[in-house]
Amino acid sequence: MKTLITLIITSILSFLVSQVQANPSLKKDFKIGDPGIASIHKMTFGPAGILFIGDSKAAQVVAIDFSEHPTLDNSKVKLDNLDKLISDMMGTTIDQIQITDMAVNPANNNIYLSINHSSGVPILLRVEDNVLKQVPLDNVSFSKTTLLDPISEEAKDKRGRKLRKWAVADIKYIDGKLLLSGLSNKEFASTFRSIDFPFGDTQDYSSLEIYHAAHGKYETHAPIKTFIPTTINGKSQVLAGYTCTPLVIFPMNKIKSGEHHKGRTVAELGSGNSPIDMIEIENEGNRYLLIANSNRALMKMDFKDLEAYQGSLTKPVVKKGAAEGVEYVNLPYVNVQQLDRMGDNGFIIIQRESSGNLALKTGNSWWVK
Amino acid sequence: MKYLFSALLIVVGYGMFGQTSQNFTFNKNEVIISKDISETKNIIVFNGEVTEEETSSSTPILGKIKEKENTVYFIPLVPFGWNQKYTVFYNHTIRYFSLPIPKDYESLKISKIFPSASRLPSNILKWYIKFSKPINKNNIYKYIRFVSDSGDTIPRAILPLENALISDDGTLLTIWVEPGRQKRNLIPNKQLGSVFSNNKKYQLVISKEIKDTNGVSMLEDFYKQFIIINADRNKPNIRNWQIKIPIADSMSDLLIYFEESIDYGSSIDNILILDDKGQSVKGDCTLLNEEKIFSFKPKKQWKKGKYEIYFDSAIEDLAGNNLNRLFDDEIHNTSKIITPSQNHKLEFIIK
């Protein structure tokens, strides 16, 4: 019965999403030109081929229409020595570039890589037929909004903003909202923003904080490293991974401007590690959470286990490096640096293989069946 | 533009394809070829030295071709690097070039470090490194480490952010000392302990391998020595701060004496001086004496009257305790409304 209800809800949601995709009003504010992107830190695709770019340097989010890129079959993509390949394309050395993110357009399977070069020039690349192509950003259909903090009453001369940097840690889109997590150099605080799309004048700022499982006394102020908006037990939730690897659930409807929330910690994934990327994959009616990590293998968690876990971790993890809470399995992919969904039920990774080769490749979907 | 190095290369042909002599120029931002020697507009540039046989299997550098009068330009997407080899391929002709670092090139240096004091609390949270010019921010934290007195690098001492916190001008880098270890009772703190121990000496080491935006390294490693003292578990209290009131009709500095070293990043732009009409007094701010003194130099002479100094609640001491709360904040409610910034202000009168 529960499965049936879930199926019905999913069908309704899918219908609504398709209506949104067909809604041309999403791009009504778009104009052609140069959005003035200064850096690409994080990217995510929304509906209708819109790529959202978190630009920390220019303190803005830019939405670009890439719906006209051709539909591709990237199911067999494999690019070896990716760092060398990109540095050759830039005419530079490997240490002068950084792959900041990877995003796949679910509508047409185009894979996009964002690169920062030491000169500060932001670069977007697209994979087609196993070849990297530059995507020019100076003449695109776009709209954008600022990430600057509102000026406080006392900061009448804008003092205090010069040094303030807000580095976008992750960015996701769901149901007309763009969600961003980030860290400021001013305060160690977990700021979380919700911005309506199409962009308007209002932004909601929340503070999503956690009790660490080791104690119940001190709040951490730790920033959210990566997150996904998802549905858990029929409710809209944000599933967030923190720098010191607790996995925490926040109800979406609680993310309101100016409010401060403590999430429910559902798993400790072992200290000495930081989550890098997180995706949800659905396959044959089963939903899985994949988590790429800085110092652990790619983890797979079954949503059934996640939904069944009703508690909140409050007891200390005594054993060094041990995991607690919702169970997961380690998939045979280590040093996964970027992760995204590919196609209906697959995934794509950028992985530093044991040979030293940095490879862009699809993951074997056998692991998520 | 100072380093826009341009070189005229007279190439004595290699005898290939009957071309015996050609010339082209290049600089950091372009390769220029006279049209009379470039039959087609197609100029391909490769990273490193590539033979003609290898050109079909090598990856060309991204760039634009422009044609103007009798000249064809190749403009790379990002500037060419110093001391790197490049290959130009046009008209079935291969030529090589590189750009030597100019002799008068000013190498990257570290101009300031905050905190500048040599005695620091064990729960110190942030460091700021001011560079002489914009830096290459890619993977920058791997060039920075803390070393114990015995010479061992302290593992997990720095929060490794994917997107480095660098000021807009690219010269000021913020480093977070691993907050999970500095904050009591978190798992990293429980399992690894605080990053620093009392009464021990340490060094902040910045590798000379760190590079500027041109890809040029520093000339030598940088070291900042410090000794660790007791943790700071108190909020800064502006009521304990002393003001040296400037003299009327003078350009003298307004000085605020903190009772301790204050965090540079959260304080330097967060102190506002208003005159009796509520207008912001313009001036330059600096931190002196190991960031224990805030100095404000006005643009115009001080007038007699009443002034207010506003302190943003985000101003922190070296341990991340701000005017409103401790970094190790004990909370009792599961959810609460964030309290709006309290007004932290001091008044003074110039007679």
Interface residues (C-beta under 8 A of the other chain):
Chain A: H41 S56 K57 L85 S87 D88 M89 M90 G91 T92 T93 D95 Q96 I97 Q98 T100 N116 H117 S118 S119 G120 V121 I123 Q134 S152 E154 A155 K156 D157 R159 G160 R161 K162 L163 K165 A167 V168 A169 L183 N185 K186 E187 F188 S207 H212 A213 A214 H215 K217 Y218 E219 T220 H221 A222 T243 C244 K254 G258 E259 H260 H261 K262 E268 S271 G272 S274 I276 S294 P316 V317 K320 G321
Chain B: V45 F46 N47 G48 S58 T59 P60 I61 L62 P76 L77 V78 P79 F80 G81 Q84 Y86 L125 K126 P134 N136 K137 N138 N139 R156 L159 P160 L161 E162 N163 A164 L165 I166 S167 D168 G170 L172 T174 W176 P179 G180 K183 R184 N185 L186 I187 P188 K190 Q191 L192 K211 D212 T213 N214 G215 G265 S266 I268 D269 N270 I271 L272 S280 K282 Y310 D312 A314 E316 G320 N322 F327 D328 D329 E330 I331 T334 S335 K336 I337 I338 S341 N343
